[in-house]
Amino acid sequence: MLKIKDKDSFIKICKVISWLDEKRWNDDNNYNFINFFRKDLSNSEKILTHWICYIADRQMPFEAVWDKGGYVFSELVYEYKRSKLLPQQIIEKYYENYSDKDKKRFRFKSSDNGTFASRYITDDYQNILNTLEVLNYYQRNIINFIVNIIKRFKGKEDLLIRIACDLHLLTYQLDSKKANSKETLRVLNDEREFEKKVENFKKNSTSGKKRLWCCIRDYKKGLYHKVFSDAIREVAGREASKFISIWDNLPMEQIELPGDV
């Protein structure tokens, strides 16, 4: 048990931490608020863009990911939601070779002034492709995907862990680094197989899952929490308040974050 020897000093420290926390998460200049290519994206589209930006957020300056990457990916998501093209056809429209060294990058399509090349772009391509192909079965909407998980497992004490496991399967559970949405969907829809994944996920919840947990953290607090809640209102109709309440009351202590975060 923690024993407080100096109550006044402890209160001062807590006030400083609270002020820092408020500035970090609720300031309009939040460093990872995305440079969306247009202002009228739906909240669900903003969340999917945010998710994809985190896929690419590895060993790069954050300004490049959230400014340049967000600009390109938000256009990709906008078309994905409205197009009848297959997910692979859509991502290939935004993916190109450049230079004489056969380098790859993502390109903004509405004009010639936007490109983004992530550090591990071939891996990111597969992760994004798997995400888009799986979400194809959830009306191309990541919030529908998450609400479906809440419906399925509401009442479970480890609901947040299960949501995290589902989201990990959505994007990162690749077959030999290749997108395999059929296998992902098979596991998601097989109760026994999914329970095995959950148990394994719990044993390795901090290994290589930094970006996953950072997304969930963002949806639980700060500016993206509002976007996330508004996205639930877009897709859940009359039941929205129930799902938002469940989400808001999921225990923060189940979120796993490495020390540098």
N, C-alpha and C positions, 0 to 999 in steps of 0.2 A: 504494500500500500504506500502511496506517495504521501510524505509528510511535509507540510508547508511550514517553514520556519519563519518566513517574513511575508505576511499576507499582502502588505502594501506593495512590496516589490514585485510579488507574483502578479498582482492585478495590473501593474504598469506594463509588465512583459506581455501579458495577455492582450492588453489594449493595443500595443505596438504590432503584435502578430495579427490581430484582427484587422487593423488598418492596412497592413501589407497585403493580407488576404483579399480584402475588399478591392484594393487597387489592382491587384493581379488579375482578379476574375471578373470584375464588373465595370472596368474602365472601358470607355468607347474606343480607346486606342490599344486595346488588347492586341498583343503582337501577332497572334495567330488567327485574327479575324480575316477571313478570306477576301481577296480582291475578286469578287464575282463579276462576270462579264456583263451582266445586266441586273437591274434592281428588282425586277418582277419575278424572279425565281420563286417557286413554291418553297415552303420551309422544308419539305421532304427532299427536294432537290438540293437545298443548301446542306442538309445533313449528309446526303450521299456524296456531295462534292468534298465536304470536310473529311469523310471517311477515306475517300480516294487520296486526298492530299496526305493523310497520315501514312497510307501505303508507301508513298514516295518519300516520306520524311526520314531519310537515313543518311547520316554523315554528309549533310549539305547545310548551307546557310538557310536559316528558317525563312528569311526574306524571299529567297528564290522559290521555296515550296509554296508559301501562302500567297505570294504576289503573282509570280509568273505561272506556277503550277495551278494555282486556284483559278486563274483566269482561263487557262486552256481547259481544265477539267470541268469547270462549270458549264462551258459550252457543250462539251461531250455529254454531260449528264442531261442538259436541256434537250438535246437531240434524242438521246436514249429514251427519255420519257415520252417523247412525242412521235418518234419514228416507228415505222413498221419493219425496219431493217433488223436483221438478226444482230445480237450483241457483238459477235465477232466482226460483222461488217461495219458496225458503228466504230468500234475501237480502231479498226484498220484505217478508217477515214482520217483518224487523228494521229496516226503513227507512221513515220516515214524514215527513209534513209537520207543521210546528207553527208556531204564531203566525199572525197575519194577514198576514205578509209572505212566506208560502210558503217558509219555511226548511226545510231538511232535517236529519235527524239519525238515528242508529242508536239503537234502544231495546231494553233488556233486556225479555224477554217474560214471565219467571216471576213478576215483581212490578212494581210501579210505581216502584221506587227507582233505576233505572239508565238513563241516556241518555248518548250521546256524539256530539258533532258535530265532526268533523275540519275543518281549515281549508279543504281543497280536497275537500269531501265528494262532489261530483258526479263528479270524476275518480276518487276513491277507490272509489266505488261500481262504476265500470266495471272498474277494476283487480281488485277483489275478485271481481266477477262472472266475469271472464275466468279467474281462478285457479280458482274453483270448477267452472266448466264444463269446463276442460281436465282437472282432477283427477278429474272424473267418469269418465274413461277409465282411471284408475289406482287404482280401488277407493276413490276419494275420499280418497286418502292421499298427502301430499306426500313422505313417505319412500319409498313405492313408486316415485314419480316419480324421485327422486334415485337410488335403487338401480338403476333401469332404465338411467339414464345411465351409472352406473359399469360395469354389465355391458356396455353397448354400446361404451364407449370405454376400457375398462381397458387399461393398457399404453401409452396415449398420454401423451407428456411434458406435454402441455397439458391434461390431464384436468380440473384445477380450473377452468381457463378455460372449458372446454366445459360443465361443470356450471353455472358462472355464466351462460353464454350461454343455456342451457336454462331456467334459472330466470328470466332476463330475459324470454324469450319467454313463459313461463308467465303472467306478470303484466303486464308493461309494454309489450309489443309490440302496441299497439292499432291498429286501423284507423280513422284520423281520430278518435281518442279514444273510440271505441266498441268494446266487447268483441266479438271475432270469434274464438271458440274454434275454429271449423272451419278458418279460415286458419292459426291457430297450430298446430293438429294436423297440417295439411298440410305445413307447413314442418318440423316436428319429425320427420315420418315420411318426408320426401324427402331422401335423403342428399346430393344435389347442392345443393338449396336450403339445407339446414342448413349445409353447409360454407361457402357464401357468407355466411351469417349469422355464422358463427364468425370468418371473416376480417374482416368489417366490425366485429364486436364488439371484436376485438383492436385495431383502429385507434381505437376510441372507448370504450375500456374504463373511462375515468375520467369520461366526460361524462354527467352526470345519472344516475349509478348508485350514488350514495352509500349508499342504503338497502339495495340488493342486496348490496353488499360488506360492509356492517355485519352483515347476517344471516349471511353465510358466515363472517365472522370470529367471530361468536358461536358458531357450530356447531363451530369449530375449537378454541376454548379457553374455559375458564371453566365456569360453572354450566350453560349451555345445551349445552356439549359432552357432558356426562353425559346430559342429556335426549335429545340427538340420538343418542348411541350406544345408549342403552336403546331408543329408537324403532326403530333398525335391528334390534335383537334381537327386537323385537315382530313385525317383518314378514319377516325374512330366515331365520329358523329356524336350521338347521344351518350355513348359509353366513354367518351374521351376523359371526362373528369375522373372516372373510376381508374382508368389506366394511368393517368398522370399521378393520381394519389398513390397507386401501387409503386410506380417508379420512384417518386419522391421519397417514399418511406423505405426503400431498399437500403440496407445498412452500408454506409460508406466504408466501414472497416473491412468489408469483403473485397474492396478494390486493392489490387496488388501493384505497387509502384517501386521501381528501383531507386536507390539513394540519390542518383543525380537528378531525378525528377522531384 
